[in-house]
Amino acid sequence: MKFAELLEIVADEPVFETGFLRSGRGREPGLEAQLSRWCATGKLLRLRRGLFALAPPYRKVIPHPFLVANRLAPGSYVSGLSALAFANAIPEYVPEVTSCGAARPQIRETPLGRFSFRYVKPAFRTGYRFMRLIDGQSAFVARPEKAFLDLAHLQSGGDAPAWIEELRLNLEELSPARLRAEATASGSPKLARAAAHVIRRAGEAASIDESLRVP
């Protein structure tokens, strides 16, 4: 395969797998070696074994970090601080993308950024949705309520009021009803305590806002 042919096949793909190149083409002897050579010459970026992205200036679409995270660990969803920041539920920019799912805990340093993956048991793999991002890209991303609960679950002392306050949550972006439902469904006393604190703080904030309204 020539590089011009590769560009025709994957020009509109943010990332692509080796199998995508073989689709409908049969065997491609030496394809892996050719891909390695293009990585060595800076034409391709290797994200993991069998997963690549076009390097600038060849790419037409900049891969969204959330899509990359999903493709690095199929079956995972973006959660924790990453999903909270995406939902404007915390004020900080989060450079590392955190995902939850069935994959073993790991950190991947790639040419497109740093990605961490945390294991959660099957019963906890809920509360996420398939979201549109940019340039026609989509990814599985936790709702902000579930992102907070995943973060609390994985954090030692994640139900401590002092730790929760340090997050500086934008309570307007969190649904108390959904937060309570997700915490109850988890069956975790720790998450029930964490959710209760946030719900209580949301109620206090609402009471203050009501008292400040001009009659």
C-alpha positions in Angstrom: 0.0 0.0 0.0 1.2 3.5 -0.9 0.8 6.4 1.5 -1.4 8.2 -1.1 -3.7 5.2 -1.1 -3.8 5.2 2.7 -4.8 8.9 2.7 -7.7 8.1 0.4 -9.0 5.4 2.8 -8.6 7.2 6.1 -8.7 10.9 5.2 -11.9 11.6 7.1 -11.2 9.2 10.0 -9.9 10.8 13.3 -8.3 7.5 14.2 -8.2 4.1 12.5 -7.3 0.5 13.2 -5.3 -1.9 11.0 -8.4 -4.0 10.4 -10.1 -0.9 8.9 -7.4 -0.8 6.2 -7.9 -4.5 5.4 -11.7 -4.3 5.2 -12.8 -5.7 1.8 -9.2 -5.9 0.6 -8.1 -9.3 1.8 -4.5 -9.9 3.0 -2.0 -7.1 2.8 1.4 -8.6 3.2 3.8 -6.3 5.0 1.2 -3.8 6.0 2.3 -3.7 9.7 5.9 -3.1 8.6 4.8 -0.3 6.3 2.7 1.3 9.1 5.7 1.2 11.4 7.8 2.9 8.7 5.3 5.7 8.3 5.2 6.1 12.1 9.0 6.4 12.1 8.9 9.0 9.4 6.3 11.1 11.2 3.4 10.5 8.8 1.4 8.4 11.3 0.9 8.5 15.1 0.8 5.1 16.9 -1.7 5.3 19.8 -1.5 1.6 20.7 -1.0 -1.7 18.9 -3.1 -1.6 15.8 -4.6 1.9 16.4 -3.3 5.0 14.5 -4.0 8.6 13.6 -2.7 10.6 10.7 -0.1 13.2 11.8 -0.3 16.8 10.8 -0.3 18.0 8.1 -2.0 15.0 6.6 -5.0 14.8 8.8 -8.2 16.6 8.0 -9.9 16.0 11.3 -8.3 16.6 14.7 -9.2 13.6 16.9 -11.2 14.6 20.0 -9.5 13.3 23.2 -12.8 11.6 24.3 -13.1 9.6 21.1 -9.4 8.6 21.4 -10.1 7.4 25.0 -13.0 5.3 23.8 -10.9 3.7 21.0 -7.9 3.0 23.2 -10.1 0.9 25.5 -13.3 -0.3 23.8 -16.2 -0.6 26.2 -15.0 2.2 28.4 -16.6 5.6 29.0 -15.1 9.0 29.9 -15.8 9.9 33.5 -14.4 11.5 36.6 -12.9 15.0 36.4 -12.8 14.8 32.6 -16.5 14.4 32.3 -17.2 16.9 35.0 -15.1 19.6 33.3 -16.8 18.8 29.9 -20.2 19.4 31.6 -18.9 22.7 33.2 -19.5 21.1 36.6 -16.0 22.0 37.8 -14.1 25.2 37.0 -10.7 23.6 36.2 -9.3 22.5 32.9 -8.4 18.8 33.1 -5.5 17.8 30.8 -5.7 14.0 31.4 -8.7 12.1 30.1 -10.0 9.6 32.7 -12.2 6.6 31.7 -13.9 3.8 33.5 -14.8 0.4 32.4 -13.7 -3.2 32.3 -10.0 -2.5 31.3 -7.3 -3.0 33.9 -6.1 0.2 35.6 -3.5 1.8 33.4 -2.1 5.0 32.1 -1.3 5.5 28.4 1.0 8.3 27.2 0.3 8.9 23.5 1.2 11.5 20.9 -2.3 12.8 21.4 -2.2 13.1 25.2 -2.3 11.2 28.4 -5.2 8.8 29.1 -5.9 6.9 32.4 -8.3 4.0 32.7 -9.9 2.8 35.9 -11.6 -0.5 36.5 -15.2 -0.5 37.8 -17.3 -3.6 38.3 -20.2 -4.3 35.9 -22.9 -3.0 38.2 -21.2 0.5 38.2 -20.9 0.8 34.4 -24.1 2.9 34.1 -25.0 6.5 33.8 -23.2 7.3 30.6 -24.4 8.3 27.1 -23.2 8.5 23.5 -22.5 12.2 22.9 -21.8 14.2 19.8 -18.5 16.1 20.1 -17.0 18.0 17.2 -16.4 17.3 13.5 -18.9 14.5 13.4 -17.1 12.6 16.3 -18.9 11.0 19.2 -18.0 9.2 22.4 -19.4 7.5 25.5 -19.3 10.1 28.3 -20.7 9.8 31.8 -23.4 12.2 32.9 -22.0 14.7 35.4 -23.8 13.0 38.3 -22.3 9.6 37.4 -18.9 11.2 36.8 -19.0 12.6 40.3 -20.0 9.3 41.8 -17.3 7.4 39.9 -14.7 9.9 41.1 -16.0 9.5 44.7 -16.0 5.7 44.4 -12.4 5.6 43.2 -11.1 8.2 45.6 -10.1 7.2 49.1 -12.3 9.3 51.4 -14.4 10.2 48.4 -17.4 10.7 50.7 -15.7 13.2 53.0 -17.4 16.6 52.9 -14.0 18.4 52.9 -12.8 16.5 49.8 -16.1 17.1 48.0 -15.9 20.9 48.8 -12.5 21.0 47.2 -14.0 20.0 43.9 -15.9 23.3 43.8 -18.8 21.7 42.0 -21.1 23.8 39.9 -24.2 22.5 41.5 -26.4 23.9 38.8 -25.0 21.3 36.4 -26.0 18.4 38.7 -29.5 16.9 39.0 -30.2 16.0 42.7 -32.8 13.5 41.5 -30.5 11.8 39.1 -27.6 11.9 41.6 -29.8 10.2 44.3 -31.0 7.6 41.8 -27.5 6.7 40.6 -26.2 6.5 44.2 -29.1 4.3 45.3 -28.7 2.0 42.3 -25.0 1.5 43.1 -25.9 0.0 46.5 -22.8 1.7 48.0 -23.2 3.4 51.4 -20.1 5.5 50.5 -21.7 6.9 47.4 -25.0 7.4 49.2 -23.1 9.6 51.7 -21.3 11.5 49.0 -24.5 12.1 47.1 -26.3 13.2 50.2 -23.7 15.9 50.9 -24.0 17.3 47.3 -27.8 17.2 47.5 -27.7 19.0 50.8 -25.4 21.6 49.5 -27.6 22.1 46.4 -30.6 22.6 48.6 -28.7 25.2 50.7 -27.6 27.0 47.5 -31.2 27.0 46.2 -32.4 28.5 49.6 -29.9 31.3 49.4 -30.8 32.1 45.8 -34.5 32.2 46.8 -33.8 34.5 49.7 -31.9 36.9 47.5 -34.7 37.3 45.0 -36.4 40.7 45.0 -40.1 40.3 46.1 
